[in-house]
Structure formats: structure tokens, C-alpha cells
Amino acid sequence: MTLMLASVLSREEAEIALSRGADIIDCKAPSRGALGALPLDTVAEIVAFVDGRRPVSAVVELPHDVAHALRDFEEVVAAGVDYVKFALPATPDAVEIIEALAPLTAKTKLVAVLFADLGPEFDTLEPLAGAGFHGAMLDTAHKGKGRLVDFMSVGALSEFVARCRELGLASGLAGALEPPDVPRLLVTGADVLGFRGALCAHGERRAAIDARATTLIRDLIPSTRGAHADFHAHWSFLGRGYIEPAGANDTDCVFLKDYVAPVEIGAYAHEHGHTQRVRFNVEADVTRINGSDDMRSIFSYDVIMDAIKMILAGGHIELVETIAERLAESVLLHERVRSVTVQVEKLDVAPGAVGVRIRRARAHEEARRLQPAPMRIDAVK
């Protein structure tokens, strides 16, 4: 289950984030850059307000002197936070910094933040795990210059998450994320998705947190918290209620048409070592959702394109049938998808095109099980 982290700068913002269902309340000062620390008294006030109802994390700005860093960490830990985040510099002494901070792991959960737009070294993940760190998070240093997915593909982010899992580290993804990024990043299996700008009016991270924007993000991340814990969580669930399906047989067709990409493909010897043009046409029959006119009600075509990119990133594939089967399987992982038709064509073999078209469907009983019981949606005040 992926958790929602909401970065707040005051007790008042913490109250909004808490009431709208954020899983982790993160103390951070957006006016001080990507990872700016709040004053200790503000952190303590937020911790006191949350009062154990959710975990609280806080940022420490890492000074050049590690001895001073230890003091700063100790002060934040004393304020009562559950996690401490800091930016791990991409410098030759990164491992030395990790070793210097290692004694703190007996007192609190340390999370090292790496910046995707600064060329992070994932070689530091193993030392982090060896030193007892709780987790690692990818973020962006320069807000306004791109989102996390602009600097790293969903496939690369999935590899980061998988590597963290192998090492026993919790994984987090953040960095100017917007609502349409959520379904794309859920497929990575990250433990935490972090937000600031997306929770604010007009996406301005220095503005105050907005209740409606926060609710939208909460509703895009499946949750089993509270009253919903006994139900199977999936895309149509809301943080404050359920969206009602339009009807048992109502579906929308989400399609990707004439998507052409260079692919390393072919069973013949002469087809190895170079790419060929391959065209994709995909149609997904998706359960229609009532009650929302935003990202909560749609299945994003970005998810289909991400799936194609991740499959092709794996290297040479001999058969178009293999690509088609993998793509259909990937799309059907999304629980609102009832069936999918995939057509994969090689364009450089003949004057026209050659390829395969397949249709795969979710088993009827499985599809029926995933239909939630209709319930009233609480109005957002």
C-alpha cells in the first residue's frame, strides 16, 4: 500500500492535511527551497497537534560540519518526530556522511533524499541500508524546472523502488508531482508519494494548502484507512467515500492509436543489434465511474504509454507476440480495466505492416468481485 505524505508549514496546514486523510504529516518550509527546515518550535507545535494520530516527519538541513549536523538531528528528534529527512549530497564524501549519521538510526528513522535532477548516485543505497537508515526518497532540487517524471522515466523509478526493497529500505517519490502523475507512479510500488505544490491552490507550493486539492490527491491513492479497511481498495475508492460505478455493463474505451517507437525486435540474426519501427494500437475497456469530473474518474492513457516504455527498456525482444502479451498483462493489472486489445506491428519488414492483435479480458468473477458496493459520497465542505 502506497502512503500519501503531505508537506505542511504550520499547525493550520497540518489540520487540513490530517482531516483530508494524509498518511504522513511532513514538516517542511517551501520558502527555503526543495528541502527547507521549519523552526523547531513550529515542528514541536505540529507534533503536539497531530498527537500520534499520524506519523510526523521533519526536514533537517545538512550543514557542512557533520558534528553540527548531529546536534541539529538530535534537536529535531527531541521535538517528537517519527522520521527525519535530509538531502544527501552527491559528493565524494557521501558515504562518510552516512557513516557519521549512522548512530542516530538507533533513535529515529532516517530518510535520505536524493535529487533526480542532480544526477543522483544510487550506489549510496547499499551504504544507507548497511548503516541502518529507514529509507531513501527521490525528489527534485529545482522546483519549477520540471516534475520528477521529466527527469526519470517510470521504468527507472520502478528500478529505484525495487532496489530499495531488495536492500530493506522504504522508498519514496516526490518532486513537483501533479494529480495525473499519481496513477503512473502507483505502478512503481513506492512506499510513499510526497506532495506539496499539488496540495496548494493553483499548484503554487508557497501558497497555503487547499482542502479540495488535498482531497483530490488523497482520493487518487487507494487507502484502507479507517472505515474502509475491510474493503478491497482500488482505483474507484475515495478517501472520504466511494464513487459509484455507472452500471454493471457501462465501460469507456481508453485508447492509444498509432504510437510508433524504435524497438530492438526480431528472431532473425540480421535483426539483432539495431532497432525497427513498431506501431502500437491499444484499446482498454474501463469501468465507467460516476460522481467526479476530474482525475478520479478516468484511467490515464499515460499508464499505457509508460507500460510500453518499460517493456521496451528491457532490451531485445524476439517476437511481437511477446510484447503484446506483456503489454496486455501490464494494462490488466489496473483493476478498473475489464479487457484490453493490443495490436503490435512491425513497419520495416514489408511494404505494409506485419504483426499481431490480441484481446485479453479479466475473468468474469474477478471483475465482479472488484465492483464496490454503491455508497454515498460525502460532500467536500
Backbone torsions as a table, in degrees:
resi	resn	phi	psi	omega
1	MET	NA	126.2	178.6
2	THR	-84.2	133.9	-179.1
3	LEU	-98.3	152.9	178.1
4	MET	-102.0	120.7	175.0
5	LEU	-102.0	128.1	178.5
6	ALA	-115.0	120.8	179.1
7	SER	-85.7	125.9	-176.9
8	VAL	-126.8	158.0	-179.3
9	LEU	-118.1	2.6	-177.6
10	SER	-158.4	167.7	176.0
11	ARG	-61.9	-39.5	-178.6
12	GLU	-62.6	-42.4	177.9
13	GLU	-68.5	-36.0	176.9
14	ALA	-60.9	-36.5	179.4
15	GLU	-63.8	-42.0	178.2
16	ILE	-64.9	-48.9	-178.3
17	ALA	-60.1	-41.4	-179.3
18	LEU	-66.4	-45.5	-177.7
19	SER	-66.8	-27.1	-179.1
20	ARG	-93.0	5.2	168.8
21	GLY	96.7	15.2	176.4
22	ALA	-59.8	142.0	-178.4
23	ASP	-84.7	-31.4	-179.9
24	ILE	-133.4	130.1	176.3
25	ILE	-97.1	119.5	-173.8
26	ASP	-110.5	124.5	-179.9
27	CYS	-88.8	114.9	-176.5
28	LYS	-152.9	147.1	179.4
29	ALA	-106.3	99.3	-177.8
30	PRO	-62.5	-23.1	-179.9
31	SER	-72.1	-13.0	-178.1
32	ARG	-102.5	18.9	177.7
33	GLY	104.0	-165.0	-175.0
34	ALA	-64.6	-35.1	-175.7
35	LEU	-138.5	67.4	-178.7
36	GLY	-94.9	142.3	-177.2
37	ALA	-89.1	142.8	172.6
38	LEU	-83.5	156.7	173.5
39	PRO	-58.7	148.3	-177.0
40	LEU	-59.0	-38.5	-178.8
41	ASP	-66.1	-32.6	177.0
42	THR	-69.2	-42.0	177.1
43	VAL	-59.4	-46.5	-179.7
44	ALA	-61.8	-37.4	179.0
45	GLU	-65.8	-41.2	178.6
46	ILE	-65.5	-44.2	178.3
47	VAL	-58.9	-43.6	-179.4
48	ALA	-64.4	-39.2	179.8
49	PHE	-67.7	-45.8	-178.7
50	VAL	-63.3	-38.6	171.1
51	ASP	52.8	44.2	174.6
52	GLY	79.3	0.6	-179.2
53	ARG	-72.0	-24.9	173.3
54	ARG	-144.0	156.5	171.0
55	PRO	-65.2	148.5	178.2
56	VAL	-121.4	134.2	174.2
57	SER	-116.4	158.9	178.3
58	ALA	-144.8	152.3	-179.2
59	VAL	-93.5	139.3	168.9
60	VAL	-118.8	129.0	176.4
61	GLU	-83.0	119.0	-173.5
62	LEU	-75.6	114.0	177.6
63	PRO	-77.7	170.4	-179.9
64	HIS	-67.9	-33.5	-179.4
65	ASP	-87.7	113.8	-177.2
66	VAL	-63.7	-30.4	177.5
67	ALA	-60.8	-41.6	175.8
68	HIS	-66.4	-34.7	179.2
69	ALA	-61.2	-43.7	179.5
70	LEU	-59.2	-40.7	178.7
71	ARG	-64.0	-44.4	-179.7
72	ASP	-63.4	-40.8	178.7
73	PHE	-63.6	-44.1	-179.5
74	GLU	-58.9	-40.2	-178.9
75	GLU	-66.3	-40.7	179.4
76	VAL	-69.0	-40.3	177.2
77	VAL	-60.2	-40.7	179.8
78	ALA	-64.3	-23.5	178.4
79	ALA	-72.8	-11.4	173.6
80	GLY	101.1	14.3	-179.9
81	VAL	-74.6	159.1	180.0
82	ASP	-93.5	-30.2	-179.7
83	TYR	-131.0	148.5	173.1
84	VAL	-124.4	124.5	-179.8
85	LYS	-106.2	144.8	174.3
86	PHE	-152.4	155.3	179.3
87	ALA	-83.7	117.1	176.8
88	LEU	-84.4	115.5	-176.5
89	PRO	-68.1	144.3	176.7
90	ALA	-85.3	65.5	-177.5
91	THR	-123.9	163.5	-177.9
92	PRO	-60.2	-22.7	-177.8
93	ASP	-94.9	17.2	-177.6
94	ALA	-58.3	-42.1	-179.0
95	VAL	-66.4	-36.2	177.3
96	GLU	-64.2	-38.6	177.8
97	ILE	-64.4	-43.2	178.4
98	ILE	-59.2	-45.0	-179.4
99	GLU	-65.1	-36.7	-179.2
100	ALA	-67.8	-32.5	-178.5
101	LEU	-88.2	-10.2	-175.3
102	ALA	-53.3	-39.0	-179.8
103	PRO	-59.2	-23.9	-178.7
104	LEU	-71.6	-18.8	-176.4
105	THR	-66.3	-16.4	176.6
106	ALA	-78.2	-14.8	-175.3
107	LYS	-108.9	-26.3	-176.0
108	THR	-154.9	171.0	178.4
109	LYS	-94.6	112.9	-178.7
110	LEU	-93.4	136.2	178.1
111	VAL	-125.8	118.9	178.5
112	ALA	-89.6	132.8	-179.4
113	VAL	-105.5	127.1	176.8
114	LEU	-110.6	145.2	-176.2
115	PHE	-103.2	118.2	-175.8
116	ALA	-64.5	-28.3	-178.3
117	ASP	-87.5	2.7	179.1
118	LEU	-115.9	18.7	178.1
119	GLY	64.5	61.5	-175.9
120	PRO	-66.4	149.5	177.3
121	GLU	-99.3	110.1	-179.7
122	PHE	-76.8	-2.9	173.6
123	ASP	-63.8	-18.9	-179.4
124	THR	-78.8	-10.3	-179.1
125	LEU	-63.3	-41.1	-179.4
126	GLU	-65.0	-45.7	175.0
127	PRO	-60.5	-36.1	177.5
128	LEU	-61.0	-45.6	179.3
129	ALA	-65.3	-41.0	-179.5
130	GLY	-64.8	-29.5	-179.4
131	ALA	-85.8	-2.3	177.3
132	GLY	89.4	15.9	178.5
133	PHE	-65.2	150.2	-179.1
134	HIS	-75.9	-40.7	-175.9
135	GLY	-166.1	179.6	177.6
136	ALA	-136.5	144.5	-176.6
137	MET	-131.7	139.4	173.1
138	LEU	-98.9	133.7	-179.4
139	ASP	-141.4	-176.4	173.5
140	THR	-119.1	138.7	-177.1
141	ALA	-81.2	-37.6	-173.9
142	HIS	-106.8	92.3	179.9
143	LYS	-67.0	143.1	-178.7
144	GLY	91.8	-7.9	180.0
145	LYS	-108.1	9.0	178.4
146	GLY	142.2	156.8	177.7
147	ARG	-90.3	168.0	179.4
148	LEU	-53.3	-42.7	-177.3
149	VAL	-72.5	-8.7	173.7
150	ASP	-79.5	-21.5	-177.2
151	PHE	-105.0	-24.7	177.8
152	MET	-139.5	137.0	179.2
153	SER	-71.3	162.8	176.6
154	VAL	-61.2	-34.4	176.6
155	GLY	-62.9	-44.7	179.3
156	ALA	-66.2	-37.9	177.8
157	LEU	-66.5	-36.5	176.7
158	SER	-64.0	-37.7	178.0
159	GLU	-66.3	-38.4	176.2
160	PHE	-61.1	-46.2	179.5
161	VAL	-61.9	-43.9	-179.4
162	ALA	-63.6	-39.6	179.2
163	ARG	-65.8	-41.5	176.4
164	CYS	-59.2	-44.2	-178.4
165	ARG	-62.8	-41.3	178.5
166	GLU	-59.1	-35.0	-176.8
167	LEU	-90.6	-1.7	-179.2
168	GLY	79.9	20.5	178.1
169	LEU	-99.5	139.8	169.5
170	ALA	-69.8	147.3	-177.2
171	SER	-119.2	142.4	178.2
172	GLY	-135.1	147.9	177.3
173	LEU	-128.6	133.7	178.3
174	ALA	-154.4	177.6	176.3
175	GLY	126.2	80.1	176.9
176	ALA	54.4	34.5	-178.4
177	LEU	-67.6	143.8	177.5
178	GLU	-116.8	163.8	-178.5
179	PRO	-50.6	-42.5	-179.9
180	PRO	-65.2	-16.5	179.0
181	ASP	-75.5	-22.0	-171.5
182	VAL	-61.6	-54.3	-180.0
183	PRO	-61.7	-30.0	178.2
184	ARG	-67.7	-38.6	-175.5
185	LEU	-85.3	-20.1	176.8
186	LEU	-60.9	-31.2	-178.3
187	VAL	-68.7	-15.6	178.3
188	THR	-72.6	-21.6	-177.0
189	GLY	78.2	18.0	179.1
190	ALA	-58.3	144.8	179.4
191	ASP	-71.4	-31.5	-176.1
192	VAL	-140.3	138.1	166.3
193	LEU	-114.0	129.3	-175.3
194	GLY	-108.5	141.9	-175.0
195	PHE	-138.7	145.8	167.0
196	ARG	-136.7	-68.9	-176.0
197	GLY	-56.3	-40.0	-178.2
198	ALA	-65.2	-16.9	179.8
199	LEU	-91.1	-6.1	-173.8
200	CYS	-104.9	158.1	178.2
201	ALA	-59.7	131.7	178.5
202	HIS	60.8	17.6	177.2
203	GLY	70.9	15.4	-179.1
204	GLU	-88.9	108.7	-171.0
205	ARG	-64.8	-20.7	178.7
206	ARG	-89.0	-7.4	175.5
207	ALA	-79.9	171.0	179.9
208	ALA	-72.7	153.2	176.1
209	ILE	-63.1	137.8	-178.6
210	ASP	-108.2	132.1	-175.0
211	ALA	-62.3	-43.3	-178.3
212	ARG	-67.1	-42.4	179.2
213	ALA	-63.5	-39.1	178.9
214	THR	-66.4	-39.3	178.0
215	THR	-63.1	-40.3	179.2
216	LEU	-59.8	-48.1	179.3
217	ILE	-62.4	-43.2	178.6
218	ARG	-58.2	-42.0	-176.2
219	ASP	-72.1	-20.4	179.0
220	LEU	-81.3	-14.1	-178.8
221	ILE	-108.3	112.2	-178.9
222	PRO	-52.7	137.0	-177.3
223	SER	-137.9	143.5	174.4
224	THR	-115.1	20.5	-177.6
225	ARG	-69.6	144.2	170.9
226	GLY	65.3	-128.5	-171.4
227	ALA	-66.5	-17.4	-176.2
228	HIS	-95.2	6.0	-172.2
229	ALA	-65.0	-23.1	-177.4
230	ASP	-90.9	2.1	-177.4
231	PHE	-108.9	155.6	177.5
232	HIS	-75.7	115.4	-176.2
233	ALA	-77.9	135.9	172.6
234	HIS	-155.7	-170.4	-166.6
235	TRP	-60.1	-29.0	-174.5
236	SER	-87.7	0.8	178.2
237	PHE	-78.1	147.8	174.7
238	LEU	-109.6	155.9	176.7
239	GLY	-65.4	-30.0	-177.1
240	ARG	-110.5	-2.2	-179.0
241	GLY	179.5	-160.9	176.6
242	TYR	-119.8	147.6	168.9
243	ILE	-86.3	138.7	-176.8
244	GLU	-89.5	127.0	175.6
245	PRO	-59.4	147.6	-176.2
246	ALA	-67.5	-34.3	-178.8
247	GLY	177.6	159.1	-173.5
248	ALA	-60.8	-30.2	-175.6
249	ASN	-112.9	8.4	-177.3
250	ASP	-86.3	124.1	177.8
251	THR	-135.5	156.1	169.1
252	ASP	-109.6	149.3	176.9
253	CYS	-102.6	112.1	175.9
254	VAL	-99.7	124.6	-173.0
255	PHE	-130.1	156.3	171.0
256	LEU	-123.8	121.4	-171.3
257	LYS	-119.2	132.4	173.0
258	ASP	54.6	44.0	176.9
259	TYR	-85.6	114.5	-175.6
260	VAL	-109.6	132.4	-178.7
261	ALA	-141.2	148.8	173.4
262	PRO	-74.7	129.3	-174.0
263	VAL	-132.4	137.0	171.3
264	GLU	-82.0	99.0	-172.4
265	ILE	-144.5	150.5	174.1
266	GLY	133.3	142.4	-179.5
267	ALA	-90.5	-20.8	-179.8
268	TYR	-76.4	152.1	-179.3
269	ALA	-60.0	-38.6	-176.7
270	HIS	-71.7	-9.8	179.2
271	GLU	-91.2	-4.7	178.8
272	HIS	-87.1	148.2	174.6
273	GLY	90.3	1.8	176.5
274	HIS	-153.5	173.0	-177.2
275	THR	-104.9	159.5	172.3
276	GLN	-128.6	155.2	176.2
277	ARG	-75.6	130.9	177.9
278	VAL	-128.5	134.6	-179.2
279	ARG	-107.1	136.7	-179.5
280	PHE	-116.7	134.8	168.7
281	ASN	-130.1	122.5	-174.9
282	VAL	-130.8	133.6	174.5
283	GLU	-127.0	123.1	179.3
284	ALA	-114.2	124.4	174.5
285	ASP	-87.1	116.1	-169.8
286	VAL	-118.6	136.4	177.5
287	THR	-56.5	127.1	179.7
288	ARG	-75.2	141.9	-178.4
289	ILE	-119.7	134.5	173.8
290	ASN	-100.8	161.1	169.0
291	GLY	99.9	0.4	-178.5
292	SER	-150.8	143.9	-179.8
293	ASP	-122.3	47.6	-179.2
294	ASP	-152.2	-159.4	-175.2
295	MET	-60.4	-21.8	-179.1
296	ARG	-66.1	-23.5	-172.2
297	SER	-99.6	-0.5	-173.1
298	ILE	-121.4	158.0	169.7
299	PHE	-105.0	119.5	-170.2
300	SER	-77.6	132.2	175.1
301	TYR	-65.7	-19.4	175.7
302	ASP	-58.2	-32.9	-179.5
303	VAL	-62.9	-37.9	178.8
304	ILE	-67.1	-45.5	179.8
305	MET	-64.4	-39.2	177.0
306	ASP	-61.1	-40.8	-179.8
307	ALA	-62.7	-41.6	177.6
308	ILE	-61.5	-47.4	-178.3
309	LYS	-61.6	-39.6	-179.2
310	MET	-67.8	-38.9	178.2
311	ILE	-65.7	-44.3	-177.1
312	LEU	-71.7	-23.6	-179.8
313	ALA	-70.8	-12.0	-177.8
314	GLY	-77.1	-3.7	178.5
315	GLY	103.4	-164.6	-172.9
316	HIS	-60.4	134.7	175.7
317	ILE	-124.6	133.9	-174.3
318	GLU	-79.8	-37.6	-169.6
319	LEU	-123.1	141.9	174.4
320	VAL	-65.2	-30.0	178.1
321	GLU	-60.5	-37.2	179.6
322	THR	-64.1	-44.4	178.7
323	ILE	-62.3	-45.2	-177.5
324	ALA	-61.4	-44.9	-179.1
325	GLU	-64.2	-44.0	-179.6
326	ARG	-63.9	-39.8	-178.8
327	LEU	-67.7	-44.2	178.3
328	ALA	-61.0	-42.8	179.5
329	GLU	-62.3	-41.3	-179.0
330	SER	-65.1	-43.6	-178.7
331	VAL	-67.2	-38.0	-179.1
332	LEU	-71.0	-10.9	174.7
333	LEU	-65.1	-23.6	179.7
334	HIS	-82.5	122.3	-162.8
335	GLU	-69.6	-17.1	177.0
336	ARG	-82.8	-12.6	-178.6
337	VAL	-79.7	119.8	178.6
338	ARG	-86.5	-40.9	179.3
339	SER	-153.9	162.7	-179.4
340	VAL	-145.6	139.7	173.6
341	THR	-113.8	127.2	-177.2
342	VAL	-123.2	127.8	174.7
343	GLN	-120.7	124.3	-178.8
344	VAL	-123.2	123.6	-174.9
345	GLU	-127.7	134.0	171.0
346	LYS	-88.3	128.8	-172.9
347	LEU	-101.1	-8.9	-174.0
348	ASP	-109.9	13.1	-177.3
349	VAL	-94.5	-37.9	-175.4
350	ALA	-138.5	169.5	178.0
351	PRO	-55.8	-30.9	177.2
352	GLY	-101.6	-119.5	179.8
353	ALA	-144.6	148.5	175.4
354	VAL	-128.8	149.4	-179.0
355	GLY	172.2	-151.8	-176.2
356	VAL	-146.6	148.3	172.8
357	ARG	-125.9	129.4	178.5
358	ILE	-128.8	154.8	173.8
359	ARG	-128.2	129.7	179.3
360	ARG	-129.5	141.8	-176.9
361	ALA	-129.5	150.6	172.6
362	ARG	-69.9	140.0	178.6
363	ALA	-55.8	141.8	-173.8
364	HIS	-57.0	-46.5	-177.3
365	GLU	-65.7	-37.2	178.0
366	GLU	-64.8	-42.6	179.6
367	ALA	-62.9	-40.9	-179.8
368	ARG	-67.0	-38.1	-179.5
369	ARG	-63.3	-31.9	-175.8
370	LEU	-81.1	-4.6	178.2
371	GLN	-78.3	118.1	179.0
372	PRO	-75.1	152.8	174.5
373	ALA	-68.3	132.5	-179.4
374	PRO	-59.4	134.8	177.3
375	MET	-140.4	157.8	179.9
376	ARG	-69.5	139.9	176.1
377	ILE	-89.2	125.2	176.5
378	ASP	-64.9	135.0	177.6
379	ALA	-70.1	140.0	176.3
380	VAL	-85.3	115.5	-177.4
381	LYS	-82.8	NA	NA
